[in-house]
Amino acid sequence: MELSERARPARALSERDRAILDFERTWWSGSGSKEAAIREQLRISPTLYYREMSALLETDAARAYDPLTVKRLRRQREQRRRIRIEGRRADPGSR
């Protein structure tokens, strides 16, 4: 077990946490912008949504609830981080 995993506080998923993960899994199948769908379906601002989603990605409970979505989002976040730090060369699709 890594230090970061041991330091991570245990967190049970709330109904809103599950709604956020469910939304993230299916939002692309709707029409319109993601931000509008966040406001309409979850009744929160996109800023709050992304803040809560980022925190959720760090929890074991989220990974247990929806492992594919959490893994995909973690992978995308890591790719964006690598691009910011290393530049476009970090994007495997640009080679």
N, C-alpha and C positions, 0 to 999 in steps of 0.2 A: 504494500500500500504506500503510495506516495505521500509526502508531507502535505501537499495541497489537499488531498482527499481526506486526510485525518483532520485537518484544520477546518474543513468545510462543515458548517453546522447542519445538523439534521433538520429537514424542513418537510412537513406534510403538505401535500398539495391542497389548496383551497378550491372551492368551486370556480372562482375566477381564474386561478392558475390552469385548471383543466380546460376552461373555456378558451383561454389564450392558446394553449397547445392545440386544441381542436381547430381553432380558427386558422392557426398557422399551417396546419396540415391540409386545409381545404380552401383557403381564400382564393387561390388562383383559378378555381373553377367558376367563380362568379364573374360578373361584368363590372366594369368601373375600376376606380383606383383602390389600392389597398388601404390608403389612409381614410377614404370615405367609408369603406367597409368596416374598418376598425371603429370609427365613430358610431356608425349605425348599429352594428351587431354587438359590440362590447360596451358601448356607451362610455368610452374613455378616450383621451387624446392619444394621437399616435406617439407623442413623446413618452407618455406614461407607459404605453404598450411596449415600446422598444426597451425602456428601462426595465420593466418587469420581465420581459422575455429574456433579456440578457442575464438577469439574476436567476431565472428559472433554469437556464442552460447549465448552470453550475451545480444543480441539485441532483442527487441520486434519485429522488422521488420522480422528477420529470423524466429522467432517463428510463426509469422502470415503467412509467405510465405510457410513454410514446417513444420508444428507443430509436425508431427510424427518423422521425422528425427531429429529435434532439441531436442525433448524430449528423444529420444533414446540415442543420443550422450551425453546429459547432465547426463543421468542416468549412462552411462558407465564411464564418467569422474568422477562422484561422487564415483562410486564403486572402481575405481583405486585409488582415493584419500584415501578412507577409508582403503583399503588394505595397502597402504603405511604407514598410520598413526597407524592403529590398528593391522596390521599383517593379516595373512591369515584367521583368525577367522572371519574377516569382510565379507568374501566371503560366501554368503548364499548357494552357491552350494557345499561348502566343509563340510557342516554339515551333 
